[in-house]
Amino acid sequence: MSSYYRNLNRHETYVTTKKQLKKYISQLTNVDFSFGLTRYFEWGSRRSHHPKLKGTVVAVVSFYRDKSLNLSFFPIVSNLYPEAAYEEFNYNILQAIQTWVCQQLEKPDTAMVGVEQLVVEWDGNKHLLHSVTFLH
């Protein structure tokens, strides 16, 4: 397990903490965490078909064929992300991510055709989860 953590400007926040992640995710598989490795999320050039995002991507979970996992978190301006959203992420969304990861781990190796991603978007009112697959 490796992790990267970028300190934030005082007007920014992340949607969770390392401590919360350890509670839900780290016991599941070979996992890497990154907080702010990049300032914002961009679709890679290999992903020609993907959901249109209107809000801010706050987290991306990537599950690879070798059953390793990468969780990337992106900073969001604090006044755009209320306390209720933070609480929802740390209780409901982390549980949804945990369930999604368990589903990926249960797949037979022959079902893994590429990289599976779960993209978590904050649209200003609620979290939206987008599941995408791309060939690697």
C-alpha positions as CSV (number, residue, x, y, z in Angstrom):
1,M,0.0,0.0,0.0
2,S,1.3,3.4,-0.9
3,S,-0.2,6.8,-0.5
4,Y,0.4,10.4,-1.6
5,Y,-1.0,13.4,0.2
6,R,-0.9,17.0,-1.1
7,N,-1.6,19.6,1.5
8,L,-4.4,21.9,0.6
9,N,-5.0,25.6,0.4
10,R,-7.1,26.8,3.4
11,H,-10.2,27.2,1.2
12,E,-10.1,23.6,-0.1
13,T,-11.0,20.2,1.3
14,Y,-11.0,16.5,0.5
15,V,-14.2,14.4,0.8
16,T,-12.6,11.9,3.2
17,T,-9.6,11.2,5.3
18,K,-7.0,8.4,5.3
19,K,-8.5,7.2,8.6
20,Q,-11.9,6.8,7.1
21,L,-10.5,4.9,4.1
22,K,-8.7,2.5,6.3
23,K,-12.0,1.6,8.0
24,Y,-13.8,0.8,4.7
25,I,-11.2,0.0,2.0
26,S,-7.7,-0.9,3.0
27,Q,-8.4,-4.4,4.3
28,L,-9.9,-5.4,1.0
29,T,-7.0,-5.6,-1.5
30,N,-3.7,-4.2,-2.6
31,V,-4.6,-0.5,-2.5
32,D,-2.9,2.8,-3.3
33,F,-4.4,6.1,-2.1
34,S,-3.6,9.5,-3.6
35,F,-4.9,12.8,-2.3
36,G,-4.3,15.6,-4.7
37,L,-1.8,13.9,-7.0
38,T,-3.5,16.0,-9.7
39,R,-5.6,19.1,-8.9
40,Y,-8.6,17.8,-10.9
41,F,-9.9,14.8,-12.8
42,E,-9.5,14.5,-16.6
43,W,-10.6,11.6,-18.8
44,G,-7.6,9.9,-20.4
45,S,-7.2,9.8,-24.2
46,R,-8.1,6.0,-24.2
47,R,-11.6,6.7,-22.9
48,S,-13.6,7.9,-25.9
49,H,-17.0,6.9,-24.5
50,H,-17.6,8.2,-21.0
51,P,-20.3,9.9,-19.0
52,K,-20.7,13.7,-19.4
53,L,-19.9,15.3,-16.1
54,K,-21.4,18.6,-15.0
55,G,-20.2,18.7,-11.4
56,T,-16.8,18.2,-9.7
57,V,-15.2,14.8,-9.6
58,V,-14.1,14.3,-6.0
59,A,-12.9,10.7,-6.2
60,V,-12.0,8.0,-8.7
61,V,-11.6,4.3,-7.8
62,S,-9.7,2.3,-10.4
63,F,-9.6,-1.5,-10.3
64,Y,-7.0,-3.2,-12.4
65,R,-6.7,-6.7,-13.9
66,D,-4.1,-7.7,-11.3
67,K,-6.8,-6.9,-8.7
68,S,-4.9,-3.9,-7.4
69,L,-6.9,-0.8,-6.5
70,N,-6.1,2.9,-6.7
71,L,-8.3,5.6,-5.0
72,S,-7.6,9.1,-6.2
73,F,-9.1,12.1,-4.4
74,F,-9.3,15.6,-5.8
75,P,-9.6,18.8,-3.8
76,I,-12.9,20.7,-3.9
77,V,-13.5,24.3,-2.7
78,S,-14.8,24.1,0.8
79,N,-17.8,26.5,0.3
80,L,-19.0,24.3,-2.6
81,Y,-19.0,21.1,-0.4
82,P,-21.2,21.4,2.7
83,E,-20.7,19.4,5.9
84,A,-23.7,17.3,5.0
85,A,-22.1,16.2,1.8
86,Y,-18.9,15.3,3.6
87,E,-20.9,13.2,6.1
88,E,-22.8,11.5,3.3
89,F,-19.6,10.6,1.5
90,N,-18.0,9.2,4.6
91,Y,-21.0,7.0,5.5
92,N,-22.9,6.2,2.4
93,I,-20.5,6.7,-0.5
94,L,-17.6,4.9,1.1
95,Q,-19.9,2.0,1.7
96,A,-21.0,2.0,-1.9
97,I,-17.3,2.1,-2.9
98,Q,-16.6,-0.8,-0.6
99,T,-19.5,-2.8,-2.2
100,W,-18.3,-2.0,-5.7
101,V,-14.7,-3.1,-4.8
102,C,-16.0,-6.4,-3.4
103,Q,-18.0,-7.0,-6.6
104,Q,-14.8,-6.4,-8.6
105,L,-12.8,-8.8,-6.4
106,E,-15.5,-11.5,-6.9
107,K,-15.2,-11.5,-10.7
108,P,-13.3,-14.3,-12.3
109,D,-10.0,-13.3,-13.9
110,T,-11.6,-14.0,-17.3
111,A,-14.2,-11.3,-16.7
112,M,-11.6,-8.6,-16.3
113,V,-11.2,-7.1,-19.8
114,G,-9.6,-3.8,-18.8
115,V,-9.6,-1.2,-16.0
116,E,-12.9,-0.7,-14.1
117,Q,-13.5,2.7,-12.7
118,L,-16.0,4.2,-10.3
119,V,-16.1,8.0,-10.7
120,V,-17.7,10.0,-7.9
121,E,-19.0,13.4,-8.9
122,W,-20.5,16.1,-6.7
123,D,-23.1,18.0,-8.7
124,G,-23.7,20.7,-6.0
125,N,-26.6,18.8,-4.4
126,K,-25.7,15.1,-4.4
127,H,-23.0,12.6,-5.2
128,L,-23.3,10.8,-8.5
129,L,-21.6,7.5,-9.2
130,H,-20.5,6.6,-12.7
131,S,-19.1,3.1,-13.5
132,V,-16.9,2.9,-16.6
133,T,-14.6,0.3,-18.2
134,F,-11.8,0.9,-20.5
135,L,-9.2,-1.4,-22.2
136,H,-5.7,-0.9,-20.9
